[in-house]
Amino acid sequence: MEKSDISKRVVKCINYVKNNKLSLTEENYDSPLTGENIRMSSVEMTYLILELMKEFGIRFEKTDVENYGLNSINKITNAIKKKIQ
């Protein structure tokens, strides 16, 4: 699966959790999900992780989450790509 396809599905999950249509471009893919652009709460981040696990049929480990490992679209995309290779 291509990185761009994974990123699109990640954005779809973010929009589902946020219950709206965020206009995210690749310029925003390195922005923190909890930052000014996307403004996800800790509860929304938890739901996002659960939604991503369901969407991709994967499991995240503690090490994936440590040190803000899933705090941007690009970081999430890279983590997922490693798991589905």
Order of alpha helices (4+ residues) and beta strands (2+ residues): alpha-alpha-alpha-alpha
